[in-house]
Amino acid sequence: MRTLHIATLGITRCAVGTLVLARAVDTLRITGVDRLTATHLAWVARLAGIRDLALGAGLLAALTTNRDTTTWLWAGMIADAADVSVFATSTARGHLPPVLGTAMATAALGGVAAAAPLTRTTHTGPGE
């Protein structure tokens, strides 16, 4: 069950990263940014997409090669915790609509909560 949980986290992070890379302008537009600004700042969204894709791929690579996944889990949790902080602060300052900012912060916090229990033990093989 633990292996399935880790694989699901890795696949989800890769999917989110790929979506943000492929739809960077649209990702920014849902936050209320106008099209011209979103087009000029799409590189920022792509950085986040690359980060998530790399973290997800690293986690899946560690899992499939029977290596310890703990470092990848911690790296993902740190990135997600930083996202919680940025989304909450941006929402509090009025830079994100309250419903959207709260949803994004909650989703990022969910990433931390999903990974945290998996850091208690290390991965030793696919049969776990």
C-alpha positions in Angstrom: 0.0 0.0 0.0 2.9 2.4 0.8 4.4 1.9 -2.7 1.0 2.7 -4.3 0.8 5.8 -2.2 4.3 7.0 -3.2 3.6 6.1 -6.9 0.4 8.1 -6.8 2.2 11.1 -5.3 4.9 10.9 -8.0 2.4 10.5 -10.9 0.2 13.3 -9.6 3.2 15.7 -9.3 4.4 14.8 -12.8 0.9 15.4 -14.2 0.6 18.8 -12.5 4.0 19.8 -13.7 3.3 18.7 -17.2 -0.1 20.5 -17.2 1.5 23.7 -16.0 4.3 23.5 -18.6 1.8 22.9 -21.4 -0.7 25.5 -20.3 1.4 28.1 -18.5 -0.6 31.1 -19.7 -3.9 29.5 -18.8 -2.5 28.5 -15.4 -1.7 32.2 -14.7 -5.0 33.4 -16.2 -7.1 31.4 -13.7 -5.5 33.5 -11.0 -7.0 36.6 -12.5 -4.0 37.8 -14.5 -4.8 39.4 -17.8 -3.7 37.6 -21.0 -0.9 40.0 -21.9 0.7 39.8 -18.4 0.2 36.1 -18.3 1.9 35.7 -21.7 4.9 37.8 -20.4 5.1 35.9 -17.1 4.5 32.4 -18.5 8.1 31.5 -17.7 7.4 31.8 -14.0 4.6 29.3 -14.3 6.9 27.0 -16.3 9.5 27.2 -13.5 6.9 25.8 -11.1 5.9 23.2 -13.7 9.5 22.1 -14.2 10.0 21.9 -10.4 6.9 19.6 -10.0 7.8 17.5 -12.9 11.4 17.0 -11.6 10.2 16.2 -8.1 7.7 13.7 -9.4 10.1 12.1 -11.8 12.8 11.8 -9.1 10.3 10.2 -6.7 9.2 7.7 -9.3 12.8 7.0 -10.3 13.8 6.3 -6.7 10.7 4.1 -6.3 11.2 2.0 -9.4 15.0 1.5 -8.7 14.4 0.5 -5.1 16.2 3.5 -3.8 15.2 5.5 -0.7 12.3 7.8 -1.5 12.5 9.9 1.7 14.7 12.7 0.3 12.3 13.1 -2.6 9.3 13.1 -0.3 10.9 15.8 1.9 11.9 17.9 -1.2 8.2 17.8 -2.4 6.9 18.6 1.1 9.2 21.6 1.3 8.2 22.9 -2.1 4.5 22.4 -1.2 5.0 24.1 2.2 6.5 27.1 0.4 3.6 27.1 -2.0 1.2 27.2 1.0 3.0 30.3 2.3 3.0 32.1 -1.0 -0.6 31.3 -1.8 -1.8 32.3 1.7 0.3 35.5 1.7 -0.9 36.4 -1.8 -4.5 35.8 -0.8 -4.2 37.9 2.4 -2.7 40.8 0.4 -5.5 40.7 -2.2 -3.3 39.4 -5.1 -5.4 36.3 -5.5 -9.2 35.9 -5.2 -10.0 34.5 -1.8 -11.7 31.3 -3.0 -9.0 30.5 -5.5 -6.1 31.4 -3.1 -7.6 29.3 -0.4 -8.2 26.4 -2.7 -4.6 26.6 -4.0 -3.1 26.8 -0.5 -5.3 23.9 0.7 -4.2 21.8 -2.3 -0.6 22.5 -1.5 -1.2 21.7 2.2 -2.8 18.5 1.0 0.5 17.6 -0.7 2.4 18.0 2.5 -0.2 16.0 4.4 -0.2 13.2 1.9 3.6 12.8 1.9 4.3 13.3 5.6 3.3 9.8 6.8 5.5 8.3 4.2 8.7 9.9 5.5 8.6 7.8 8.8 10.1 4.7 7.1 12.3 4.3 4.1 11.4 2.5 0.9 13.2 -0.8 0.5 11.4 -2.4 -2.4 8.3 -2.5 -4.6 6.6 -5.2 -2.4 6.0 -2.9 0.5 
